[in-house]
Amino acid sequence: MPEQLSPAPRLLRRQQLEERVALSCSAIYARLDRNSPYFDPAFPRPIKLGNGKRPPVAWVESEVDAYIAARIEASRQAA
């Protein structure tokens, strides 16, 4: 019997992430910057898709979905 492969994680590029979390590019990177007053340690971290000084990056869709769900839950509990 052939071995079943699990589906590869879906990756989101930055523009897709912007649409998904309703934040601008600068707001996304502010949440990732430890020196920013908007730093959010729970915000999903990007993964590097290459090498070099500024490799392309993407975010794992399931991690983004989990972050959004957590933000919704926190918002509902605060209300």
N, C-alpha and C positions, 0 to 999 in steps of 0.2 A: 504494500500500500504506500503511495507517495506521501511524503511528509507535507503537512499543511503549513503554508507560510502565513504569518500574521501580516495584516496590512501595514504598510509603512506609515509612520505618523505624517499627517498633513502639515505642511509648513505654510506660514503666512509671511508675505513680504511686508515691508513697512507700510505701504499704502493700504494694503488689506487690513493691517492691524489698526491703522488710523480710523478706517471705516468701522471696524468691529468695536473698538473701545470709545469711539467718538471723541478722540483727542488729536491735537495737531502733532506734527513731527517734534517740535520743540517741547511740547508738554510730555510726550512719551519719553524723550531723553532726559528731561528734568526728573521724572520719576525713577529713572535708572541711575542718576548721578548722586552719589552719597553726599556730596557737598551742597546739593540743592535743598532749599526749604521744602520742595515738593517731593523729595525722595520718598519712595514707597517700597519698602523691602519685600512686600508681597507681589509687586508687579513682575510679570513674567520676564525672564532674562532672555535675550536673543542668543542664537547659536551662530557661530561663524560657518559660512559656506565655502570658504576658501582660505588662502594664505595671503601674506603680504601686509602692508602697512594698514590698509583700510579694506579688509575683505567684506564681501557682501554678507549680510546677515538676514536671518528669518526667525520667526517665533513659532513654537510648537502650538498648533491650534488647540489641542486638548488642554494645555496649560493656560492659554488665553481664556478658553471657555470656563475653566475652573475659577480663574480670577474674577471674571464677570459674575459668575454665580455667587461667589463669596461677597462681592461688593453689593449685589442685590440683597442677599441675606442680611448683611450688616445694616443696610439702609432700612430694610423692613423692621428689624429689631429696634432700631433707633426711633422709629416713628411711633 
